Each structure stands twice: as structure tokens, then as C-alpha cells.
Amino acid sequence: MLRPSKARVRKPFRSSPPSPLSTVTPSSRDMMANTFVPIRAKWFSSGQWIYAPQSTYDIKALNPTEEPPTSLKVLTWNVDFAALKADQRLKAALDYLQFKAFPDYEGGQPPPCLILLQEIALWAFDVLLEHPWVREYFIVVPGSPRTGWPKDGTYGTVTLVARSVPLVGSMCLHFKESKMGRNALVTDVALGGGAGEARWRVLRVINTHLESLLEGTARRVVQMGVIAELLREERSRGEEGGSTLVGGLVCGDMNAIAPSDQMLAERNGLVDAWKHARREGEDGDGATWGYQPRNRYPPGRLDRILHTKSDAFDVRDVRRVAVMLKMVEGNWISDHNALMCEVEAQPC
């Protein structure tokens, strides 16, 4: 999305000891310029939204299955806060995700998945919390925009974590150099071992909306460098829980409109999943913005899925979804397409 917004940062981050997120330490001048903000997830229980347990997000309480899944789907979508009827469009987007994004599940319990949303309008956040599918099957990160988004922000990022995916920890990093209130929303989730493995590992999934417009080009370079540092944290929790942080993915609206944006993945040691793992038959140009509707700017691959190089997991089946999607009365649900991929644990 190419519209700016102003925001300020909040207090420094202090993590709770049990989570692997406590290993995150500002290790460069760029990272020291940013603000880590502790956040809490919410889930719907006994007729109300309550904060999720924080003892390493008590896996038994949040996860109805006995073992973490060995594969999960990750979907990222900028749902456009600025067009008219943001609340109605968000409701339509959630309906689409329920009934169309995972067609084999017929609108019921989804597969193990994370849904990464950008540009959730502040005044439409309650639409998210009121949606029956979200209430029944997901944990919402952050549980409140006031505790997770940069101060004074009018829109922000939200990650929905299926309850079949154990949530290990969460935090938000506010980019100090951002003039548009942008951040990196971090969730650590448990992924089961590969075939024949009992050991499970922690996968880091970062939901981001990088600085917009050509004027934000230099800031995007810094922001992606910070995100890459977060993804490269590889700390073992050993005796604490037998889990290891093995890298992960960053997904979202990266506003890749300048020549330098095309090299951000490679320069940070990340893999562009669209280039290396897209579904057979997908259009090679991969544009996710610029058609809904057409405008004076050229279409572009603004939305991306990038990941660390790792033997512990494989990213595959990258594809666009929610393409040319309109509401009943004809309005575009969003000016962006969504992207989806599958992440599968590998023996290690």
C-alpha cells in the first residue's frame, strides 16, 4: 500500500524468560535504533476474549493436538485500510479466507496455518474479533492494537495463528527510523520434527509492512536488515524445553518499487520464495498490486515471502490467492493480492 501514516514508538522491549524471543539482543547500530515492545496474544474462551497463557504460551492449553504439526501454511495479505468501508471489506476478506483459501476444509477448522494481515484499520479491529471463524480457531497477535502497534497508528499488522499451531512467543519491533509507523510483528511457533523425529523446533514468522514510496527506499534497506538479524537468531533452549530456533520467514507488503528493493533478499542472505518455489503454472511476473484497480503506477510484486536458508524446513507451493476479488456491490476487497506458501519440517 502506498499511503503514509505517522506514528511514534513505545517503551523498550522486555521479554519474559521462558520464550526464545528472550534471546533477541540488539546486535548492531541499526537494531539499537529500534524499539522492542512486549505484546500478548488473545484467544476466545468461555464466551470472551482473554489473554493467552504466557508460560511459553502453555502449549497444552492453546493446542488441541498432542504434537506440533510438521507442516503449516502461511498466508500474507495487505487488506487496505484506506479505501472506503474498511470494516465491510475486512469482513469480506475474512469470509474469503474461511471458505476459499482452504477449500478442502469447507469453512471449518483450517489446516495448521498462520495468516499475516497488514493494514488492519484501527476502527475495523473489532470486526476481526467478532468473526466467528477467528473466534473458534485462531489466536490473535497482538490481542489489542493499543498494546502492539506504534502509538497513534491508524492501521497495523495482525497475525492469526491457528490453534493447531503452538504459539511459543510474540513481540513487536517498532522501526524508529520509520515515518509511517511501520513495524515487524514477530511470532515464534512450534514445528514438529521431520519424518521419524520426536524433537520439535521453533520457527520464526515475521509479519511486516515496510516503508512506502520512493522516499522510503533507504528506510526499507535498514528495516530489512533488522528483520534479517531477527531471522538469523539461532539459539537452542536445550534443557529448558528441547527446542531450537531454526530461522524462519518474513512475509508482507515490502513495497518493492525501487531497483534496490529487488536485491534486499540476496543482500541479507534470504531466499525469495516466489523465485525458487512458486507453484507450477503461476505467472512469472508475480505482481500482487496495481490491477485492483489499474492506476498511474505500474503493477508490481510489492508483496513477498522471504526465508532463511535452512536444512530444518522447506518452503514450497508459493502462489497468489484472492486475485481480482470484489465484494457483492462491486468494490475491491483490497488493492493487493494475497500470497500463500507451505512450510514443511525436514529431518535434521
C-alpha positions as CSV (number, residue, x, y, z in Angstrom):
1,M,0.0,0.0,0.0
2,L,1.4,3.4,-1.0
3,R,-0.1,5.7,1.6
4,P,1.9,7.1,4.5
5,S,0.9,7.4,8.2
6,K,2.6,8.8,11.2
7,A,3.3,7.1,14.5
8,R,5.7,7.2,17.5
9,V,7.5,4.3,19.2
10,R,6.8,3.0,22.7
11,K,8.8,1.7,25.6
12,P,11.8,-0.7,25.3
13,F,11.1,-4.4,25.0
14,R,11.5,-6.7,28.0
15,S,10.8,-10.3,27.2
16,S,9.6,-13.0,29.5
17,P,12.3,-15.6,30.3
18,P,10.6,-18.7,29.0
19,S,10.3,-17.6,25.4
20,P,13.1,-18.0,22.8
21,L,12.3,-14.4,22.0
22,S,14.3,-13.5,25.1
23,T,17.4,-14.4,23.1
24,V,16.8,-11.4,20.8
25,T,19.5,-8.8,21.6
26,P,20.2,-5.6,19.6
27,S,23.5,-6.5,17.9
28,S,24.0,-3.6,15.5
29,R,23.7,0.1,15.4
30,D,20.6,-0.3,13.2
31,M,18.9,-2.6,15.7
32,M,19.8,-0.4,18.6
33,A,17.8,2.4,17.0
34,N,14.6,0.4,17.2
35,T,12.2,-0.4,20.0
36,F,11.1,-3.9,21.1
37,V,7.6,-4.0,22.5
38,P,6.2,-6.9,24.5
39,I,2.8,-8.0,23.3
40,R,0.2,-10.5,24.4
41,A,-1.9,-12.7,22.2
42,K,-5.7,-13.3,22.8
43,W,-7.9,-16.2,22.2
44,F,-11.7,-16.6,22.6
45,S,-12.6,-18.9,25.5
46,S,-15.8,-19.3,27.7
47,G,-17.6,-16.6,25.7
48,Q,-15.0,-13.9,25.9
49,W,-11.6,-12.8,24.6
50,I,-8.9,-13.4,27.1
51,Y,-5.1,-13.1,27.1
52,A,-3.4,-16.3,26.2
53,P,-1.3,-18.0,28.9
54,Q,2.3,-16.7,28.9
55,S,4.1,-19.6,30.4
56,T,5.7,-20.2,27.0
57,Y,2.2,-19.8,25.8
58,D,1.1,-23.0,27.6
59,I,1.1,-25.3,24.6
60,K,-1.3,-27.8,26.1
61,A,-3.9,-25.0,26.8
62,L,-3.7,-23.5,23.3
63,N,-3.1,-26.5,21.1
64,P,-5.8,-29.2,20.9
65,T,-3.4,-31.7,19.2
66,E,-0.9,-33.7,21.1
67,E,2.1,-32.8,18.9
68,P,3.0,-29.7,16.9
69,P,2.3,-30.0,13.2
70,T,5.2,-31.0,10.8
71,S,3.9,-28.6,8.1
72,L,1.8,-25.4,8.0
73,K,0.5,-22.9,5.6
74,V,1.5,-19.3,5.7
75,L,-0.7,-16.6,4.0
76,T,0.1,-12.9,3.8
77,W,-2.3,-10.2,2.7
78,N,-2.5,-6.4,2.8
79,V,-6.2,-5.7,3.2
80,D,-6.1,-1.9,2.5
81,F,-7.1,0.3,5.3
82,A,-7.6,3.5,3.2
83,A,-10.3,2.7,0.8
84,L,-14.0,3.2,1.8
85,K,-15.8,0.7,4.0
86,A,-12.7,-0.8,5.7
87,D,-14.8,-2.7,8.1
88,Q,-17.1,-4.3,5.5
89,R,-14.1,-5.1,3.3
90,L,-12.3,-6.8,6.2
91,K,-15.3,-8.9,6.9
92,A,-15.4,-9.9,3.3
93,A,-11.7,-10.7,3.4
94,L,-12.2,-13.0,6.4
95,D,-15.1,-14.7,4.8
96,Y,-12.9,-15.4,1.7
97,L,-10.2,-16.8,3.9
98,Q,-12.6,-19.1,5.7
99,F,-14.4,-20.5,2.7
100,K,-12.0,-20.1,-0.2
101,A,-8.4,-20.0,1.0
102,F,-8.5,-23.6,2.3
103,P,-11.3,-25.2,0.2
104,D,-10.6,-28.7,1.3
105,Y,-11.7,-27.7,4.8
106,E,-15.2,-26.3,3.8
107,G,-15.1,-23.3,6.1
108,G,-14.5,-25.3,9.3
109,Q,-11.3,-25.8,11.2
110,P,-8.5,-24.7,8.9
111,P,-5.2,-26.6,8.5
112,P,-2.3,-25.6,10.7
113,C,-1.6,-22.1,9.4
114,L,-0.6,-18.5,10.1
115,I,-2.5,-15.7,8.4
116,L,-0.4,-12.5,8.3
117,L,-2.5,-9.3,7.7
118,Q,-1.3,-5.8,7.0
119,E,-3.2,-2.6,7.1
120,I,-5.9,-3.6,9.5
121,A,-7.7,-0.3,10.2
122,L,-7.9,0.6,13.8
123,W,-11.6,1.2,13.6
124,A,-12.1,-2.2,12.0
125,F,-10.1,-4.2,14.6
126,D,-13.3,-5.3,16.3
127,V,-14.5,-6.9,13.0
128,L,-11.6,-9.3,13.4
129,L,-12.5,-10.1,17.0
130,E,-16.2,-10.6,16.1
131,H,-15.7,-13.0,13.2
132,P,-17.0,-16.5,14.3
133,W,-14.2,-18.3,12.4
134,V,-11.5,-16.3,14.0
135,R,-13.1,-16.8,17.5
136,E,-13.3,-20.5,17.0
137,Y,-10.0,-21.4,15.5
138,F,-7.4,-18.7,16.0
139,I,-5.1,-16.9,18.4
140,V,-4.9,-13.2,17.6
141,V,-1.5,-11.4,17.8
142,P,-1.5,-8.7,19.1
143,G,-4.6,-9.0,21.2
144,S,-5.1,-5.3,21.1
145,P,-3.7,-2.7,18.7
146,R,-3.1,-0.3,21.6
147,T,-0.5,-2.7,23.0
148,G,1.1,-3.8,19.8
149,W,1.1,-1.1,17.2
150,P,3.1,2.1,17.2
151,K,1.5,4.8,19.2
152,D,-1.0,6.9,17.3
153,G,-1.1,4.4,14.4
154,T,-4.3,4.2,12.5
155,Y,-3.6,0.8,10.9
156,G,-1.3,-2.0,11.6
157,T,-0.3,-5.7,11.3
158,V,-2.1,-8.7,12.8
159,T,-1.1,-12.3,12.7
160,L,-3.7,-15.1,13.2
161,V,-2.2,-18.3,14.5
162,A,-4.3,-21.4,14.1
163,R,-4.8,-23.1,17.5
164,S,-3.3,-26.3,16.0
165,V,0.0,-24.4,15.8
166,P,1.6,-23.9,19.2
167,L,2.5,-20.3,19.8
168,V,5.8,-20.1,21.7
169,G,6.2,-16.3,21.9
170,S,5.4,-13.0,20.3
171,M,6.7,-9.4,20.2
172,C,6.7,-6.3,18.1
173,L,9.7,-4.3,16.8
174,H,8.9,-0.7,16.0
175,F,11.2,0.8,13.4
176,K,12.5,4.1,14.9
177,E,13.5,5.4,11.5
178,S,10.0,4.9,10.1
179,K,7.9,7.9,9.4
180,M,4.9,5.8,8.7
181,G,4.6,3.8,11.9
182,R,5.9,0.6,10.4
183,N,7.0,-2.5,12.4
184,A,8.0,-6.1,12.4
185,L,5.4,-8.4,14.2
186,V,7.2,-11.5,15.3
187,T,5.7,-14.8,16.2
188,D,7.6,-17.9,17.2
189,V,5.7,-21.2,16.7
190,A,6.5,-24.8,17.3
191,L,7.0,-27.0,14.3
192,G,7.2,-30.8,14.7
193,G,10.3,-32.8,13.7
194,G,10.6,-34.3,10.2
195,A,9.8,-37.9,9.5
196,G,10.8,-40.2,12.3
197,E,11.9,-37.3,14.6
198,A,10.4,-36.7,18.0
199,R,12.2,-33.4,18.6
200,W,10.4,-30.2,17.7
201,R,11.9,-26.9,16.6
202,V,10.8,-23.2,16.8
203,L,10.1,-21.4,13.5
204,R,10.1,-17.6,13.5
205,V,7.5,-15.9,11.3
206,I,7.7,-12.1,10.9
207,N,4.8,-10.1,9.5
208,T,5.9,-6.7,8.2
209,H,4.8,-3.7,6.2
210,L,7.9,-1.9,5.1
211,E,8.2,1.9,4.4
212,S,6.2,3.1,1.4
213,L,7.0,5.2,-1.7
214,L,10.3,6.1,-3.3
215,E,11.1,8.4,-0.3
216,G,11.1,5.3,1.9
217,T,13.7,3.4,-0.2
218,A,16.6,3.9,2.1
219,R,14.5,3.1,5.2
220,R,13.4,-0.2,3.6
221,V,17.1,-1.2,3.3
222,V,17.6,-0.6,7.0
223,Q,14.3,-2.2,8.0
224,M,15.0,-5.4,6.1
225,G,18.5,-5.6,7.6
226,V,16.9,-5.5,11.1
227,I,14.4,-8.2,10.1
228,A,17.2,-10.4,8.7
229,E,19.0,-10.2,12.0
230,L,15.9,-11.4,13.8
231,L,15.5,-14.3,11.5
232,R,19.2,-15.4,11.9
233,E,18.9,-15.7,15.6
234,E,19.7,-19.4,16.2
235,R,19.6,-20.2,19.9
236,S,18.9,-23.5,21.5
237,R,16.7,-23.7,24.5
238,G,18.3,-27.1,25.3
239,E,17.2,-28.3,28.8
240,E,14.6,-25.6,29.1
241,G,12.3,-27.2,26.5
242,G,14.3,-29.2,24.0
243,S,13.5,-26.7,21.2
244,T,15.7,-24.9,18.8
245,L,15.1,-21.7,16.8
246,V,15.9,-22.7,13.3
247,G,15.3,-19.4,11.3
248,G,12.1,-18.6,9.6
249,L,10.2,-16.4,7.2
250,V,9.4,-12.7,6.7
251,C,6.2,-12.0,4.8
252,G,4.2,-9.0,3.9
253,D,3.9,-5.8,1.9
254,M,7.5,-4.9,1.2
255,N,6.7,-2.0,-1.1
256,A,9.3,-3.3,-3.6
257,I,9.2,-0.5,-6.1
258,A,12.9,0.7,-6.4
259,P,15.8,-1.1,-8.1
260,S,17.5,-1.6,-4.7
261,D,14.4,-3.5,-3.4
262,Q,14.9,-6.2,-5.9
263,M,18.2,-7.2,-4.1
264,L,17.1,-6.9,-0.5
265,A,16.6,-10.7,-0.1
266,E,20.0,-11.6,-1.5
267,R,21.9,-8.9,0.3
268,N,20.5,-10.1,3.6
269,G,21.2,-13.8,2.9
270,L,17.5,-14.6,2.4
271,V,15.7,-16.6,-0.2
272,D,12.9,-15.1,-2.3
273,A,10.3,-17.9,-2.3
274,W,8.5,-16.7,-5.4
275,K,11.6,-17.1,-7.5
276,H,12.6,-20.5,-6.1
277,A,9.4,-22.3,-5.0
278,R,6.3,-21.0,-6.8
279,R,3.6,-23.3,-7.8
280,E,3.8,-24.7,-11.4
281,G,1.7,-22.5,-13.7
282,E,2.0,-19.3,-11.7
283,D,2.6,-16.2,-13.8
284,G,6.3,-15.5,-13.7
285,D,6.0,-11.8,-13.0
286,G,4.2,-12.3,-9.7
287,A,2.6,-8.8,-9.5
288,T,0.4,-8.5,-6.4
289,W,-0.5,-4.9,-6.7
290,G,-1.5,-2.5,-9.5
291,Y,-4.5,-4.3,-11.0
292,Q,-7.2,-3.7,-8.3
293,P,-7.8,-1.1,-9.8
294,R,-5.3,-0.1,-12.5
295,N,-3.8,3.3,-11.8
296,R,-0.9,5.6,-12.9
297,Y,1.7,3.4,-11.2
298,P,2.9,0.2,-12.9
299,P,1.8,-3.2,-11.4
300,G,4.5,-4.7,-9.2
301,R,5.4,-7.6,-6.9
302,L,5.1,-5.5,-3.7
303,D,4.2,-8.5,-1.5
304,R,6.8,-11.1,-0.9
305,I,7.7,-14.2,1.1
306,L,11.4,-14.4,2.1
307,H,13.0,-17.0,4.2
308,T,16.3,-18.1,5.7
309,K,18.4,-20.8,4.2
310,S,17.8,-23.8,6.4
311,D,18.0,-27.6,6.4
312,A,15.3,-27.7,9.1
313,F,12.4,-26.7,6.9
314,D,11.4,-26.4,3.3
315,V,9.2,-23.7,1.7
316,R,7.2,-24.7,-1.3
317,D,4.0,-24.2,-3.4
318,V,4.1,-20.4,-3.4
319,R,1.1,-18.9,-5.1
320,R,-1.2,-15.9,-5.3
321,V,-4.7,-16.0,-3.9
322,A,-7.5,-13.5,-3.6
323,V,-6.9,-12.4,-7.1
324,M,-9.3,-9.8,-8.7
325,L,-11.6,-10.2,-5.6
326,K,-14.6,-7.9,-5.3
327,M,-17.4,-7.5,-2.8
328,V,-21.0,-8.2,-3.9
329,E,-21.6,-4.5,-4.7
330,G,-18.5,-4.4,-6.9
331,N,-15.9,-2.7,-4.6
332,W,-12.5,-4.3,-4.5
333,I,-11.9,-6.1,-1.2
334,S,-8.2,-4.9,-1.3
335,D,-5.9,-3.4,-3.8
336,H,-3.4,-6.3,-3.1
337,N,-3.5,-9.9,-3.9
338,A,-2.5,-12.4,-1.2
339,L,0.4,-14.8,-1.2
340,M,0.4,-18.3,0.3
341,C,3.0,-21.0,0.8
342,E,3.6,-24.2,2.6
343,V,6.3,-24.8,5.2
344,E,7.4,-28.4,5.9
345,A,9.8,-29.6,8.5
346,Q,12.8,-31.6,7.3
347,P,14.7,-34.2,9.2
348,C,17.7,-32.6,10.9
